[in-house]
């Protein structure tokens, strides 16, 4: 038998399992294979921009002992403002309008909160409401006793681009931070 009788295979060899760094699905970097949110190679489709939203409560509008009612009124007022304030909805609107922001980008977003009381000897409360494009409402709130100091809470809410953030505070300053992954 001569070697000319059998042709040698010149194609690439088949690997039964792909190496861990080469999963190029949605949300993955096409260059390095990492998740787009964790990519450090600086490629065009994995650029990040830091965003933040800050809200400081009006110390004169502090609702003593009824923070939950203040959050509920502010939340209902935000829905009423979207529909146009009329009648009882306009009368029920709180004096302070919550801070709002739009989340953009092309990948999921993890929101972190920083907050501190305005008056350290009084109770304080902070809350974040996130409405996504599918109509899901996600909320996180924290009621703090007197003497509470500056706090940082990581990943309080995870959402998708297109969501809207509403920040509320009573006797506190609160800041929401997140990174948007985008391509330009």
C-alpha positions as CSV (number, residue, x, y, z in Angstrom):
1,X,0.0,0.0,0.0
2,X,1.3,3.4,-0.9
3,X,0.8,6.5,1.1
4,X,-0.7,8.2,-2.0
5,X,-3.7,5.9,-1.6
6,X,-4.9,7.6,1.6
7,X,-5.5,11.3,1.7
8,X,-4.3,13.0,4.8
9,X,-7.0,15.1,6.7
10,X,-5.9,18.7,6.7
11,X,-8.9,20.4,8.5
12,X,-8.9,21.6,12.1
13,X,-9.2,19.0,14.8
14,X,-12.4,18.7,16.7
15,X,-12.3,19.6,20.4
16,X,-15.0,17.9,22.5
17,X,-15.2,20.7,25.1
18,X,-14.4,24.4,24.3
19,X,-11.9,26.0,26.7
20,X,-13.6,28.1,29.4
21,X,-12.6,31.5,28.0
22,X,-14.3,31.0,24.6
23,X,-18.0,31.3,25.3
24,X,-19.1,34.0,22.8
25,X,-22.8,34.1,23.5
26,X,-24.9,37.2,24.2
27,X,-23.4,39.5,26.8
28,X,-19.9,38.1,26.2
29,X,-16.9,40.0,24.8
30,X,-16.1,38.9,21.3
31,X,-12.4,39.5,21.8
32,X,-11.5,37.9,25.2
33,X,-14.6,35.8,25.9
34,X,-15.3,37.4,29.3
35,X,-18.7,38.7,30.4
36,X,-19.1,42.2,28.9
37,X,-19.5,43.6,32.4
38,X,-16.2,42.1,33.5
39,X,-14.2,42.8,30.3
40,X,-10.9,44.6,30.8
41,X,-9.5,44.4,27.3
42,X,-11.0,47.8,26.3
43,X,-12.6,46.6,23.1
44,X,-15.3,48.8,21.5
45,X,-18.3,46.7,22.3
46,X,-17.4,46.5,26.0
47,X,-17.0,50.1,27.0
48,X,-18.5,51.2,30.3
49,X,-19.7,54.5,31.5
50,X,-20.3,55.2,35.2
51,X,-23.7,56.7,36.0
52,X,-25.1,58.1,39.3
53,X,-28.2,59.7,40.7
54,X,-28.3,61.7,43.9
55,X,-31.3,62.7,46.0
56,X,-31.3,64.8,49.2
57,X,-34.4,64.9,51.4
58,X,-35.8,68.2,52.5
59,X,-35.2,68.4,56.2
60,X,-38.4,70.5,56.7
61,X,-40.5,67.9,54.9
62,X,-39.5,65.1,57.3
63,X,-42.4,62.9,58.0
64,X,-41.9,62.0,61.7
65,X,-42.4,58.2,62.3
66,X,-44.3,57.6,59.1
67,X,-41.6,57.0,56.5
68,X,-43.5,54.1,54.8
69,X,-46.5,56.5,54.1
70,X,-44.0,59.0,52.6
71,X,-42.5,56.4,50.2
72,X,-46.0,55.2,49.2
73,X,-47.2,58.7,48.5
74,X,-44.1,59.5,46.5
75,X,-44.4,56.3,44.5
76,X,-48.1,56.9,43.7
77,X,-47.3,60.5,42.8
78,X,-44.7,59.3,40.3
79,X,-47.4,57.1,38.5
80,X,-49.8,60.1,38.7
81,X,-47.2,62.4,37.1
82,X,-46.7,60.0,34.2
83,X,-50.4,60.1,33.5
84,X,-50.7,63.8,34.2
85,X,-51.7,65.1,37.6
86,X,-55.4,65.7,37.9
87,X,-57.9,66.0,40.8
88,X,-57.0,63.9,43.9
89,X,-53.7,62.7,42.4
90,X,-52.5,66.3,42.2
91,X,-53.6,67.0,45.7
92,X,-51.9,63.8,47.1
93,X,-48.6,64.6,45.5
94,X,-45.8,65.1,48.0
95,X,-43.8,68.3,48.2
96,X,-40.6,66.6,47.2
97,X,-40.4,64.9,43.8
98,X,-38.2,61.8,43.8
99,X,-35.1,61.8,41.7
100,X,-35.4,59.7,38.5
101,X,-33.0,58.4,35.9
102,X,-33.1,56.2,32.8
103,X,-30.8,53.2,32.5
104,X,-29.3,52.6,29.1
105,X,-26.6,50.4,27.7
106,X,-26.6,46.9,26.3
107,X,-26.2,44.6,29.3
108,X,-27.7,44.0,32.7
109,X,-27.0,46.7,35.4
110,X,-26.2,46.2,39.1
111,X,-27.2,49.2,41.2
112,X,-25.3,50.1,44.4
113,X,-26.6,52.7,46.9
114,X,-24.7,55.0,49.2
115,X,-26.6,56.9,51.9
116,X,-26.1,59.0,55.0
117,X,-28.5,60.7,57.4
118,X,-28.9,64.5,57.4
119,X,-29.6,64.7,61.1
120,X,-27.7,61.9,62.9
121,X,-30.0,62.1,66.0
122,X,-33.2,61.4,64.0
123,X,-34.3,58.2,62.2
124,X,-33.8,58.1,58.4
125,X,-35.1,56.0,55.5
126,X,-34.0,55.4,51.9
127,X,-35.6,53.5,49.1
128,X,-35.1,52.8,45.4
129,X,-37.8,51.7,43.0
130,X,-36.9,50.3,39.6
131,X,-39.5,49.9,36.8
132,X,-38.3,47.9,33.8
133,X,-39.7,47.8,30.3
134,X,-41.7,44.6,31.0
135,X,-43.6,46.3,33.7
136,X,-41.8,44.7,36.6
137,X,-41.4,46.8,39.7
138,X,-38.4,46.1,42.0
139,X,-37.9,47.9,45.3
140,X,-35.3,48.1,48.1
141,X,-35.7,50.1,51.2
142,X,-33.9,50.6,54.5
143,X,-35.2,52.2,57.7
144,X,-32.4,53.4,60.0
145,X,-32.5,54.2,63.7
146,X,-31.0,57.4,65.1
147,X,-27.1,57.2,65.2
148,X,-26.8,55.4,61.9
149,X,-23.8,56.5,59.8
150,X,-22.8,56.5,56.2
151,X,-23.6,53.1,54.5
152,X,-22.8,51.5,51.2
153,X,-25.0,48.6,49.8
154,X,-23.8,46.8,46.7
155,X,-26.1,45.1,44.2
156,X,-29.4,46.2,45.8
157,X,-31.2,45.8,42.5
158,X,-30.2,44.2,39.2
159,X,-32.1,45.3,36.1
160,X,-31.9,45.6,32.3
161,X,-31.4,48.6,30.0
162,X,-34.6,50.6,29.5
163,X,-35.5,50.7,33.2
164,X,-36.3,53.8,35.2
165,X,-34.9,54.5,38.7
166,X,-36.8,56.4,41.4
167,X,-34.9,57.4,44.5
168,X,-36.6,58.4,47.8
169,X,-35.2,59.6,51.1
170,X,-36.4,60.8,54.4
171,X,-33.8,62.6,56.6
172,X,-31.1,61.3,54.3
173,X,-29.0,61.8,51.2
174,X,-28.9,58.8,48.9
175,X,-26.9,58.2,45.8
176,X,-27.4,55.3,43.3
177,X,-24.5,54.2,41.2
178,X,-24.3,51.8,38.2
179,X,-22.2,51.2,35.0
180,X,-23.7,51.0,31.6
181,X,-22.0,48.8,29.0
182,X,-22.3,50.3,25.5
183,X,-20.9,50.3,22.0
184,X,-20.1,53.5,20.1
